[in-house]
């Protein structure tokens, strides 16, 4: 999201993102380009890239046994979804994570389940999408993504409602370059998340 607060926010340093719970995820396409389909008559119509994104998201439960998927939507230039970790798990050590610019904290974070799963999703959706559009090597997603720990049932239900109604309110969506107003529920959700200081600027594959 194109907000200074989002770009400058700091993740929860000591939080274990493999802990059981529900997480609200938002990922935008590169430069927020509308490449995943169109909203017509308040319904999201996925193109082949949007369908690929949906398939890659749904595949997460087959790869990560501790993950459950809740509400999810593909919009023209972003996705919103809720991931549930059913049981707490330790760090996932699939591949060595190296790099002179990575701190130990960053390395450990990338081994946690939520960052690992999102990185896998982004990588596969980008790879398949770029093959389909004959654009191998071109960024598909924004490098960063947004995550929030959902701490109670009231917030969970509001976020579910927001995700479900996203296509109905595309004309009010803050990611819509032609939006005509504000969605009060959207404003409430994102203002509350900022107030909770649970925003995260997270590295992931693009």
C-alpha positions as CSV (number, residue, x, y, z in Angstrom):
1,X,0.0,0.0,0.0
2,X,1.3,3.4,-0.9
3,X,1.4,4.9,2.5
4,X,4.5,6.2,4.3
5,X,3.5,4.5,7.5
6,X,3.4,1.2,5.8
7,X,6.7,1.6,4.1
8,X,8.5,2.6,7.3
9,X,6.8,0.2,9.7
10,X,8.8,-2.2,11.8
11,X,7.8,-5.8,12.2
12,X,7.3,-7.3,15.7
13,X,10.9,-8.1,16.5
14,X,10.4,-10.9,18.9
15,X,7.3,-12.5,17.5
16,X,7.4,-16.1,16.3
17,X,5.6,-16.2,13.0
18,X,5.3,-19.9,13.3
19,X,3.0,-19.5,16.3
20,X,-0.6,-20.9,16.0
21,X,-3.1,-18.2,15.1
22,X,-4.6,-16.2,12.2
23,X,-2.7,-13.8,10.0
24,X,-4.0,-11.2,7.6
25,X,-1.9,-11.0,4.4
26,X,-1.9,-8.4,1.7
27,X,0.4,-8.6,-1.4
28,X,0.4,-6.1,-4.3
29,X,1.5,-6.6,-7.8
30,X,4.6,-4.8,-9.0
31,X,3.9,-1.1,-9.3
32,X,0.3,-2.0,-8.4
33,X,-0.3,-2.9,-12.1
34,X,-3.8,-4.3,-12.7
35,X,-2.8,-7.6,-14.3
36,X,-4.9,-10.2,-12.4
37,X,-8.3,-9.4,-14.0
38,X,-11.1,-6.8,-13.8
39,X,-14.0,-5.9,-11.6
40,X,-17.2,-6.0,-13.7
41,X,-20.6,-5.3,-12.2
42,X,-19.0,-5.5,-8.8
43,X,-17.7,-9.0,-9.4
44,X,-14.0,-9.9,-9.8
45,X,-13.4,-11.6,-13.1
46,X,-10.0,-13.4,-13.0
47,X,-7.9,-13.6,-16.1
48,X,-5.4,-16.4,-16.6
49,X,-2.9,-14.7,-14.3
50,X,-5.5,-14.2,-11.6
51,X,-6.5,-17.9,-11.8
52,X,-2.8,-18.9,-11.5
53,X,-2.5,-16.8,-8.3
54,X,-5.6,-18.4,-6.9
55,X,-4.3,-21.9,-7.6
56,X,-0.9,-21.1,-6.1
57,X,-2.6,-19.8,-2.9
58,X,-4.8,-22.9,-2.6
59,X,-1.7,-25.1,-3.0
60,X,-0.2,-23.9,0.3
61,X,-2.2,-26.4,2.3
62,X,-0.7,-29.2,0.3
63,X,2.8,-28.1,1.0
64,X,2.5,-27.0,4.6
65,X,0.6,-29.4,6.9
66,X,0.1,-26.8,9.7
67,X,-1.5,-24.2,7.4
68,X,-5.2,-23.6,7.0
69,X,-6.7,-21.1,4.6
70,X,-9.6,-18.8,5.4
71,X,-11.1,-16.0,3.4
72,X,-9.2,-15.0,0.3
73,X,-9.7,-12.7,-2.7
74,X,-7.8,-11.9,-5.9
75,X,-8.2,-8.2,-6.9
76,X,-6.9,-6.6,-10.1
77,X,-3.6,-5.5,-8.5
78,X,-3.5,-7.2,-5.1
79,X,-4.6,-10.1,-3.0
80,X,-6.0,-10.3,0.5
81,X,-6.0,-13.6,2.5
82,X,-6.2,-15.0,6.0
83,X,-3.8,-17.8,6.8
84,X,-4.2,-19.9,10.0
85,X,-1.4,-21.8,11.6
86,X,-3.2,-24.7,13.2
87,X,-0.4,-25.8,15.5
88,X,2.8,-24.0,16.5
89,X,5.8,-25.2,14.6
90,X,9.5,-24.5,14.9
91,X,11.6,-22.8,12.3
92,X,11.6,-24.5,8.9
93,X,15.0,-25.4,7.5
94,X,14.5,-26.3,3.9
95,X,17.3,-24.3,2.3
96,X,20.3,-22.4,3.6
97,X,19.7,-18.7,3.8
98,X,22.7,-16.7,3.2
99,X,23.7,-13.2,2.2
100,X,26.1,-10.6,3.5
101,X,23.3,-8.1,4.1
102,X,21.2,-10.5,6.2
103,X,21.2,-10.3,9.9
104,X,20.7,-13.4,12.1
105,X,17.3,-12.0,13.0
106,X,16.3,-11.7,9.3
107,X,17.6,-15.2,8.6
108,X,15.6,-16.7,11.4
109,X,12.5,-14.8,10.4
110,X,12.6,-16.1,6.9
111,X,12.7,-19.6,8.3
112,X,9.4,-19.0,10.2
113,X,6.3,-20.6,8.7
114,X,4.4,-17.4,7.6
115,X,7.3,-15.8,5.7
116,X,8.3,-19.2,4.3
117,X,4.8,-19.9,3.0
118,X,4.4,-16.4,1.5
119,X,7.8,-16.6,-0.1
120,X,6.9,-19.9,-1.7
121,X,3.5,-18.6,-2.9
122,X,5.0,-15.4,-4.4
123,X,7.8,-17.3,-6.1
124,X,5.5,-19.9,-7.7
125,X,2.8,-17.4,-8.7
126,X,5.4,-15.1,-10.3
127,X,7.1,-17.9,-12.1
128,X,4.0,-19.3,-13.6
129,X,2.5,-15.9,-14.3
130,X,5.6,-14.7,-16.1
131,X,5.8,-17.8,-18.2
132,X,2.2,-17.3,-19.3
133,X,2.8,-13.6,-20.2
134,X,6.2,-14.3,-21.8
135,X,7.9,-12.0,-19.3
136,X,10.4,-14.2,-17.5
137,X,12.6,-12.2,-15.1
138,X,10.2,-9.3,-14.9
139,X,8.9,-8.5,-11.3
140,X,5.4,-9.8,-10.8
141,X,4.9,-8.8,-7.1
142,X,6.0,-5.9,-5.0
143,X,9.1,-7.0,-3.1
144,X,7.4,-6.4,0.3
145,X,4.1,-7.7,1.6
146,X,1.9,-6.8,4.5
147,X,1.0,-9.1,7.4
148,X,-1.0,-8.6,10.6
149,X,-1.6,-10.9,13.6
150,X,-5.4,-11.2,14.1
151,X,-5.8,-11.2,17.9
152,X,-9.5,-11.6,18.5
153,X,-12.7,-12.9,16.9
154,X,-14.1,-9.4,16.3
155,X,-11.1,-8.4,14.2
156,X,-11.2,-11.7,12.4
157,X,-14.9,-11.3,11.4
158,X,-14.3,-7.7,10.3
159,X,-11.4,-8.7,8.1
160,X,-13.4,-11.6,6.7
161,X,-16.2,-9.2,5.8
162,X,-13.7,-6.8,4.2
163,X,-12.1,-9.5,2.1
164,X,-15.5,-11.0,1.0
165,X,-16.8,-7.5,0.0
166,X,-13.6,-6.3,-1.6
167,X,-14.9,-6.7,-5.2
168,X,-18.2,-5.0,-4.3
169,X,-16.3,-1.9,-3.1
170,X,-13.5,-1.8,-5.7
171,X,-14.5,1.7,-6.6
172,X,-13.6,2.7,-3.0
173,X,-10.5,0.5,-2.7
174,X,-7.3,2.4,-1.7
175,X,-5.4,0.3,-4.3
176,X,-7.8,1.3,-7.1
177,X,-6.0,4.1,-9.1
178,X,-9.5,5.4,-10.1
179,X,-11.3,5.1,-6.7
180,X,-14.1,7.5,-6.1
181,X,-14.3,7.6,-2.3
182,X,-13.4,5.7,0.9
183,X,-14.5,2.4,2.4
184,X,-15.2,3.0,6.1
185,X,-14.5,-0.6,7.0
186,X,-11.3,-0.6,5.1
187,X,-10.2,2.6,6.9
188,X,-11.1,1.1,10.2
189,X,-9.2,-2.1,9.6
190,X,-6.0,-0.4,8.5
191,X,-6.1,2.4,11.1
192,X,-6.6,-0.2,13.8
193,X,-3.7,-2.2,12.5
194,X,-1.4,0.8,12.5
195,X,-2.5,1.7,16.1
196,X,-1.7,-1.8,17.2
197,X,1.8,-1.4,15.7
198,X,1.6,-4.8,14.2
199,X,2.4,-3.8,10.7
200,X,5.3,-5.6,9.0
201,X,7.5,-4.8,6.1
202,X,8.6,-8.2,5.1
203,X,11.0,-9.5,2.6
204,X,9.8,-12.1,0.2
205,X,10.4,-13.6,-3.3
206,X,8.9,-11.5,-6.1
